[in-house]
Amino acid sequence: MTATQTPMHTPLQSKTIRIITIPITLAIIGLLLSGCESSRYYYQVAEGHIKIMAAREPIQDLIVSGELPTKEITQLKRVMELRSYADTELQLPVGNHYSEYVDLKRPHVVWNVIAAPEFSMTPQKWCFPIAGCVNYKGYFSKASAEEYAAQLDDNNLDTYVGGVAAYSTLGWFDDPVLNTFLFRGDASLAGLLFHELSHKLLYIKGDSVFNESFATTVEIEGLTRWLKTLSRDELLAKHLIRKKRHQQFIDLILKHRKRRITLYNSAINDTQKRLKKHEVIEALREEYQQLKEHTWHGYSGYDKWFEGPLNNAQLSTIATYNALVSGLQGLLEQNNHNLSAFYQQCKELIELDKKARHAYLKNISTKHKLKP
């Protein structure tokens, strides 16, 4: 049940999974915890993050120096433009975030491990100081992530390992731009920066679904607005097509997630469930092919994602990032797309417990979908 998969990136899903790192001071505290496993984990978090922070270089200095290739300079200038837009137009707390650059000389900054029981769509949680409980565990080494996933697999868990392009320290540090996401297209780069900056505006400890859905909602809204300001109408048109495809992809995954929940809650024995589970996985692959060939006319942008095991852990990554997006978009519409009012209402949701918060947004989602 173990699989290593690099998540597919699109402008609207600029990453499938990300890690919220533990601040270095807390990582050091973690070294004092009992148990060798805890110490090793916190040590690799501290070491990996310190190396990145130590390698930062101011983007403006790099631009002025002229020592970097033209393509790199062009992308760094685009980052500075996007930072300004996020600050003035999206009212996001930019500060000094993404004003520095680090070339990691590798394709991913971290690798996340996701796990779920064989017959459950509820992913395993790991709890940390400040970040609270999240649905993933991140490693700065791919080998370490795969080793940990193998341990979980031995315990009969579905596991999924995905390379990650970016992460947020929730304002504890000035996050740098990384080579792992610098060279993507303009829309994808913009979406990622807007998403990560959203975490610094609002983060509810222990509620990964809300946090990621909120950031995804701001990402989509910000990207749509930014593209409208450009004179490149073709880029906006492509974005709208991708947005429609991405929603169809999400709808497909969430439909199959519900199908599995029904299966796992049924009264049949585990052997039968295991057989049926294999059947629904194959059915998902087949439905994707139908969607790809007949609706998307051969568009293959999600092929890499569907090369994965499509197990419970992999499907949970989509639920985490999108489960409450529809409700939050409905809330945004209720506020006439006024971001200040929208942000304020979202902050007020902190007063609700997780169950009530999710129920409130799901109710808005239902009304939003029924709206003519």
C-alpha positions as CSV (number, residue, x, y, z in Angstrom):
1,M,0.0,0.0,0.0
2,T,3.0,2.3,0.0
3,A,3.6,4.6,-2.9
4,T,5.9,7.4,-3.8
5,Q,4.3,10.0,-6.0
6,T,5.2,13.5,-7.0
7,P,2.0,15.5,-6.9
8,M,0.7,17.0,-10.1
9,H,0.8,20.8,-10.1
10,T,-1.7,23.0,-11.8
11,P,-2.4,26.8,-11.5
12,L,-5.4,26.0,-9.3
13,Q,-3.8,23.2,-7.3
14,S,-0.3,24.6,-7.1
15,K,0.6,21.8,-4.7
16,T,-1.3,18.8,-3.6
17,I,0.2,18.7,-0.2
18,R,2.5,21.0,1.9
19,I,4.2,20.8,5.3
20,I,3.7,23.4,8.0
21,T,7.2,23.3,9.5
22,I,7.8,23.5,13.2
23,P,9.7,26.6,14.3
24,I,13.3,26.0,15.1
25,T,12.9,26.8,18.8
26,L,10.1,24.2,19.1
27,A,12.2,21.7,17.1
28,I,15.0,22.1,19.7
29,I,12.4,21.5,22.4
30,G,11.4,18.4,20.6
31,L,15.0,17.1,20.9
32,L,14.4,17.0,24.7
33,L,11.3,14.7,24.3
34,S,11.5,11.2,25.4
35,G,12.0,8.6,22.7
36,C,14.7,8.3,20.0
37,E,12.2,8.5,17.2
38,S,10.8,11.9,18.3
39,S,14.4,13.3,18.7
40,R,15.4,12.1,15.2
41,Y,12.3,13.6,13.6
42,Y,12.7,17.0,15.3
43,Y,16.4,17.1,14.6
44,Q,15.9,16.6,10.8
45,V,13.2,19.4,10.8
46,A,15.6,21.8,12.6
47,E,18.6,20.8,10.5
48,G,16.7,21.0,7.2
49,H,15.1,24.4,8.0
50,I,18.3,26.0,9.3
51,K,20.2,25.0,6.1
52,I,17.5,26.8,4.0
53,M,17.5,29.9,6.2
54,A,21.3,30.1,6.1
55,A,21.3,30.0,2.3
56,R,19.0,33.0,1.7
57,E,20.0,35.8,-0.6
58,P,18.1,39.1,-1.1
59,I,16.2,39.0,-4.5
60,Q,16.9,42.7,-5.2
61,D,20.6,42.1,-4.8
62,L,20.5,39.2,-7.1
63,I,18.6,41.2,-9.7
64,V,21.0,44.1,-9.6
65,S,24.1,41.8,-9.7
66,G,23.2,40.5,-13.1
67,E,25.1,37.3,-12.2
68,L,22.1,35.0,-12.7
69,P,20.8,33.7,-16.0
70,T,18.2,35.9,-17.8
71,K,15.4,33.4,-17.2
72,E,16.1,33.3,-13.4
73,I,16.2,37.1,-13.2
74,T,12.9,37.3,-15.1
75,Q,11.2,35.0,-12.7
76,L,12.5,36.8,-9.7
77,K,11.2,40.1,-11.0
78,R,7.8,38.4,-11.5
79,V,7.9,37.3,-7.8
80,M,8.5,40.9,-6.7
81,E,5.5,42.1,-8.8
82,L,3.3,39.4,-7.3
83,R,4.4,40.3,-3.8
84,S,3.3,43.9,-4.4
85,Y,0.0,42.7,-5.8
86,A,-0.7,40.4,-2.9
87,D,0.1,43.3,-0.5
88,T,-1.9,46.1,-2.1
89,E,-4.8,44.3,-3.9
90,L,-5.3,41.1,-1.8
91,Q,-4.5,42.6,1.6
92,L,-2.2,39.7,2.5
93,P,0.5,40.1,5.1
94,V,3.5,40.1,2.7
95,G,6.1,41.8,5.0
96,N,9.5,40.4,4.1
97,H,8.2,37.1,3.0
98,Y,9.5,35.9,-0.4
99,S,12.0,38.7,-0.7
100,E,14.9,36.3,-0.6
101,Y,15.9,33.3,-2.8
102,V,17.5,29.9,-2.2
103,D,18.5,27.4,-4.9
104,L,18.2,24.0,-3.2
105,K,19.7,22.1,-6.1
106,R,16.8,19.6,-5.8
107,P,13.3,19.3,-7.2
108,H,11.4,19.4,-3.9
109,V,11.9,21.1,-0.6
110,V,10.3,18.4,1.5
111,W,8.5,15.1,1.1
112,N,5.2,14.6,2.9
113,V,3.9,11.3,4.3
114,I,0.2,10.8,4.4
115,A,-1.4,7.7,5.9
116,A,-5.0,6.3,6.4
117,P,-6.4,3.0,7.6
118,E,-7.1,0.3,5.0
119,F,-10.9,0.7,5.5
120,S,-11.2,4.4,6.4
121,M,-11.1,7.7,4.6
122,T,-10.0,9.6,7.7
123,P,-6.2,10.3,7.5
124,Q,-3.9,9.8,10.4
125,K,-3.0,13.0,12.3
126,W,0.3,14.1,13.8
127,C,0.3,16.8,16.4
128,F,2.9,19.5,16.9
129,P,3.3,22.7,19.0
130,I,1.9,25.8,17.3
131,A,0.8,24.1,14.1
132,G,-1.5,21.8,16.0
133,C,-2.6,18.5,14.4
134,V,-2.1,18.0,10.7
135,N,-2.8,15.2,8.2
136,Y,0.8,14.8,7.1
137,K,4.4,14.4,8.3
138,G,7.1,16.1,6.4
139,Y,10.8,15.1,5.8
140,F,13.6,17.1,4.2
141,S,14.9,13.8,2.9
142,K,13.0,11.6,0.4
143,A,14.7,8.5,1.7
144,S,13.6,9.3,5.2
145,A,10.0,9.9,4.1
146,E,9.9,6.6,2.2
147,E,11.4,4.7,5.2
148,Y,8.8,6.1,7.5
149,A,6.0,5.3,5.0
150,A,7.3,1.7,4.9
151,Q,6.9,1.5,8.7
152,L,3.4,2.7,8.5
153,D,2.7,0.3,5.6
154,D,3.8,-2.6,7.8
155,N,1.0,-1.6,10.2
156,N,-1.5,-2.2,7.4
157,L,-2.0,1.5,6.6
158,D,-2.5,3.0,3.1
159,T,0.4,5.4,2.6
160,Y,1.3,8.1,0.1
161,V,4.6,10.0,-0.3
162,G,4.5,13.3,-2.3
163,G,7.2,15.8,-3.1
164,V,6.4,19.3,-2.1
165,A,7.3,22.6,-3.8
166,A,6.8,25.0,-0.9
167,Y,5.8,25.4,2.7
168,S,4.9,28.1,5.2
169,T,6.3,28.8,8.6
170,L,3.1,30.7,9.5
171,G,5.0,34.0,10.0
172,W,7.7,32.7,12.4
173,F,10.3,33.2,9.7
174,D,10.6,35.2,6.4
175,D,9.9,32.4,4.0
176,P,12.2,32.5,0.9
177,V,11.5,31.8,-2.8
178,L,12.8,28.4,-3.7
179,N,14.0,27.0,-7.0
180,T,11.4,24.2,-6.5
181,F,8.6,26.5,-7.6
182,L,10.4,29.5,-9.2
183,F,10.3,28.3,-12.8
184,R,6.6,27.3,-13.1
185,G,4.3,29.3,-15.3
186,D,3.1,32.8,-14.3
187,A,-0.4,31.6,-13.2
188,S,1.0,28.7,-11.2
189,L,3.6,30.8,-9.5
190,A,1.1,33.5,-8.6
191,G,-1.3,30.9,-7.2
192,L,1.3,29.3,-5.0
193,L,2.5,32.6,-3.5
194,F,-1.1,33.8,-2.8
195,H,-1.8,30.4,-1.2
196,E,1.2,30.4,1.1
197,L,0.7,34.1,2.1
198,S,-2.9,33.2,3.0
199,H,-1.6,30.9,5.8
200,K,0.1,33.9,7.4
201,L,-3.2,35.8,7.4
202,L,-5.3,33.0,9.0
203,Y,-4.4,29.7,10.5
204,I,-6.6,27.7,12.9
205,K,-4.6,25.3,15.0
206,G,-5.7,21.7,14.5
207,D,-8.0,22.3,11.5
208,S,-6.0,21.4,8.3
209,V,-9.2,21.1,6.2
210,F,-10.2,24.7,7.0
211,N,-6.7,26.1,6.7
212,E,-6.0,24.6,3.3
213,S,-9.5,25.3,2.0
214,F,-9.2,28.9,3.0
215,A,-5.8,29.3,1.4
216,T,-7.1,27.6,-1.8
217,T,-10.1,29.9,-1.9
218,V,-7.9,33.0,-1.6
219,E,-5.5,31.5,-4.2
220,I,-8.3,31.1,-6.7
221,E,-9.8,34.5,-6.1
222,G,-6.4,36.3,-6.1
223,L,-5.3,34.5,-9.3
224,T,-8.5,35.3,-11.1
225,R,-8.2,39.0,-10.2
226,W,-4.5,39.2,-11.1
227,L,-5.0,37.6,-14.5
228,K,-7.8,40.1,-15.2
229,T,-5.3,43.0,-14.7
230,L,-3.0,41.6,-17.4
231,S,-3.3,42.4,-21.1
232,R,-2.8,38.7,-21.9
233,D,-6.4,37.6,-22.5
234,E,-5.2,34.2,-23.7
235,L,-3.7,33.5,-20.2
236,L,-7.0,34.3,-18.5
237,A,-8.9,32.1,-21.0
238,K,-6.5,29.2,-20.3
239,H,-6.9,29.8,-16.6
240,L,-10.7,29.6,-16.8
241,I,-10.4,26.3,-18.7
242,R,-8.0,24.9,-16.1
243,K,-10.3,26.0,-13.4
244,K,-13.3,24.1,-14.9
245,R,-11.2,21.0,-15.4
246,H,-9.8,21.2,-11.9
247,Q,-13.3,21.4,-10.4
248,Q,-14.3,18.3,-12.5
249,F,-11.3,16.5,-11.2
250,I,-12.2,17.4,-7.6
251,D,-15.8,16.4,-8.1
252,L,-14.7,13.0,-9.4
253,I,-12.4,12.4,-6.4
254,L,-14.9,13.5,-3.8
255,K,-17.6,11.3,-5.4
256,H,-15.3,8.3,-5.1
257,R,-14.4,9.2,-1.6
258,K,-18.0,9.1,-0.6
259,R,-18.3,5.7,-2.4
260,R,-15.5,4.3,-0.3
261,I,-17.0,5.6,2.9
262,T,-20.2,3.8,2.0
263,L,-18.2,0.6,1.3
264,Y,-16.2,0.8,4.5
265,N,-19.3,1.3,6.6
266,S,-21.1,-1.7,5.1
267,A,-21.6,-5.0,6.9
268,I,-19.6,-7.2,4.6
269,N,-16.4,-8.8,5.9
270,D,-12.9,-7.5,5.4
271,T,-12.0,-9.9,2.6
272,Q,-15.0,-8.7,0.6
273,K,-14.2,-5.1,1.4
274,R,-10.7,-5.6,0.2
275,L,-12.0,-7.0,-3.1
276,K,-14.6,-4.2,-3.5
277,K,-12.0,-1.6,-2.7
278,H,-9.8,-2.9,-5.6
279,E,-12.9,-2.7,-7.9
280,V,-13.7,0.9,-6.9
281,I,-10.0,1.9,-7.5
282,E,-10.1,0.5,-11.0
283,A,-13.5,2.2,-11.5
284,L,-11.9,5.5,-10.6
285,R,-9.2,5.0,-13.1
286,E,-11.7,4.2,-15.8
287,E,-13.9,7.2,-15.0
288,Y,-10.8,9.4,-15.2
289,Q,-10.0,8.0,-18.7
290,Q,-13.6,8.8,-19.8
291,L,-13.3,12.3,-18.4
292,K,-10.0,12.8,-20.1
293,E,-11.0,11.5,-23.5
294,H,-14.5,12.6,-23.9
295,T,-14.7,15.9,-21.8
296,W,-11.2,17.1,-21.9
297,H,-10.4,16.0,-25.4
298,G,-7.2,14.2,-24.4
299,Y,-5.9,16.7,-21.9
300,S,-3.4,14.7,-19.8
301,G,-2.4,17.2,-17.1
302,Y,-3.6,14.8,-14.3
303,D,-2.0,11.6,-15.6
304,K,0.9,11.8,-13.2
305,W,-1.6,12.0,-10.2
306,F,-3.5,9.0,-11.5
307,E,-0.2,7.0,-11.7
308,G,-0.4,6.8,-8.0
309,P,-2.0,4.0,-6.0
310,L,-5.3,5.9,-5.6
311,N,-5.5,4.5,-2.1
312,N,-7.2,6.1,0.9
313,A,-4.2,8.2,1.8
314,Q,-3.8,9.7,-1.7
315,L,-7.5,10.6,-2.0
316,S,-7.4,12.3,1.4
317,T,-5.0,14.9,0.0
318,I,-7.7,16.2,-2.3
319,A,-10.3,16.2,0.5
320,T,-8.0,18.2,2.8
321,Y,-7.4,20.9,0.3
322,N,-10.8,21.3,-1.2
323,A,-13.5,20.0,1.2
324,L,-14.6,23.5,2.3
325,V,-13.7,25.5,-0.7
326,S,-17.2,25.7,-2.1
327,G,-18.6,26.9,1.2
328,L,-15.8,29.6,1.5
329,Q,-16.5,30.7,-2.1
330,G,-20.1,31.0,-1.2
331,L,-19.1,33.1,1.8
332,L,-17.0,35.3,-0.4
333,E,-19.9,35.8,-2.7
334,Q,-22.1,36.7,0.2
335,N,-19.6,39.5,0.9
336,N,-19.7,40.6,-2.8
337,H,-16.1,39.5,-3.1
338,N,-15.0,42.2,-0.6
339,L,-11.9,40.6,0.7
340,S,-11.8,42.7,3.9
341,A,-15.3,41.6,4.9
342,F,-14.6,38.0,3.8
343,Y,-11.4,37.8,5.9
344,Q,-13.2,39.2,8.9
345,Q,-16.0,36.7,8.7
346,C,-13.4,33.9,8.3
347,K,-11.6,35.1,11.4
348,E,-14.8,35.0,13.3
349,L,-15.1,31.3,12.5
350,I,-12.2,30.7,14.9
351,E,-14.8,31.1,17.8
352,L,-16.6,28.0,16.6
353,D,-15.4,24.5,17.3
354,K,-14.2,22.5,14.3
355,K,-17.4,20.5,13.9
356,A,-19.6,23.6,14.0
357,R,-17.2,25.5,11.7
358,H,-17.3,22.8,9.1
359,A,-21.1,22.4,9.3
360,Y,-21.6,26.1,8.9
361,L,-19.5,26.2,5.7
362,K,-21.0,23.0,4.3
363,N,-24.5,24.6,4.7
364,I,-23.3,27.6,2.7
365,S,-21.8,25.2,0.1
366,T,-25.1,23.5,-0.4
367,K,-26.9,26.8,-1.0
368,H,-24.0,28.0,-3.2
369,K,-24.3,25.0,-5.4
370,L,-28.1,25.3,-5.7
371,K,-27.9,28.9,-6.6
372,P,-29.0,29.4,-10.3
